[in-house]
Amino acid sequence: MPWLQVRLAISPEQAETYEDALLEIGAVSVTFMDAEDQPIFEPDLNTTPLWSHTHLLALFEADTQAEPVFAHLQLLTGAPLPEHHAEVIADQDWERSWMDNFHPMRFGERLWIVPSWHAAPEPNAVNLLLDPGLAFGTGTHPTTALCLEWLDSQPLAGCQVLDFGCGSGILAIAALLLGAQLAVGTDIDVQALEASRDNAGRNGIADERFPLYLPESLPPLQADVLVANILAGPLVSLAPQLSGLVKSGGRLALSGILAEQGEEVAAAYAKDFELDPIANRDGWVRISGRRR
């Protein structure tokens, strides 16, 4: 099977941002290479220095379209893209090795994300079937993990959940498997809605339990639970809209937020929500609370 390879010309300061963003939107691997044959001599202990001009290479499954990848990348980073290029490349011998290195992941007490080629470690647990490499989120990014752990800790039986910016549908599907009655998903990208629909089917979720909408088509509703794993800027600007989509006493979880942005996002929701302490993981945060 061929692959879509995305190449970005970056500086060392951009490396972590673009690596995290590419993994979040479904890259199956991210590597760095020297763009100008610059040697690095005797790096300091416990450091991984990069070249002043570095090429970042990311691989996606062959049916991934380059333009949506670049559009999502620009949205996630909030900055114009550096020099970039995409091409289809032939299969490589390391595909099997990569698959062997991806294992089921546990989130909280009950929830597992299980790739299709693995048996579920706990067959009686809540097992969500989702392969890495599918676009728009597979649980490996800290923001997704923070949201999954929060959902696992919530009483969701009979609840109506709204996944705002649903991507792969991982959060909505997790909520349904954890007992929610209905999950509504919305995303600006039609491909994300297709990914959500496909993943729901893989997990035995009927269409009527997981309706999907573009934002402009979202019907009026007030959810028991709202999750939004998007970006700090949109979360702040959309605060009045998102707050209005949660019923009195309903619950909210927000992520896609860098640690230094946490207080600003929390302030945008403090009027309408009784907020929990901010949860932090690897420089990313989750903000949660209950509607007043």
Order of alpha helices (4+ residues) and beta strands (2+ residues): beta-alpha-beta-beta-alpha-beta-alpha-beta-beta-beta-alpha-beta-alpha-beta-alpha-beta-beta-alpha-alpha-beta-alpha-beta-beta-beta
